[in-house]
């Protein structure tokens, strides 16, 4: 009667037509996908070591 732990499948979100995502590394373990550089400015304020990867 135990509960099975579901495995997470994390995939990169598919961009809509005409848009592209910016991949940003916030710290050593965290990567996020952003829609604009305006959003990057927000994350750069919280994570000063944030860098654009792709």
N, C-alpha and C positions, 0 to 999 in steps of 0.2 A: 504494500500500500504506500510505498514511498513515492515521492514526487521526483520525476526526472528533471534534471536541469536542462533547459533548452540552450542550445549552442547559438551564439549570436553570429550572424553573417553580416559583416560590415562591408559595404561596397561604396565606391565613389558615386555620388549622385550624377545622374545623366543631365547634362546641360540642355536647356531649352534652345531652340533654334535661334541663332544670332547672338547668343550669350556664351560667355566662357567663365569658368571658375578660376580663382587665384588660390593656389595652395600655399598655406602659411604654416610654418613651424613655430609654435608658441614657446615650447620648451623642449627638453630632450625627448619626451614621450608623446607630446600632444601636437597633432597636425589637424588643421581645420581648413575647410573650403569656403572662400568668401566670394561674393558676387561683385564687389567693387572695392576700389582703393579707399573709399570713404569708410567702409567697414574696417579696413586694415588700420586706419588711423585710430579707431576706437580700441582695437585690440592692442595696438602698440602702446597706448596709454596704460593698459593693465599689465602688459608683458613687455617691458623695455627691450628684451633680447629677441623679440619676434623678428622673423626674417621670411621673405618671400622665397619659396622653393621653385615654383613653376608658374 
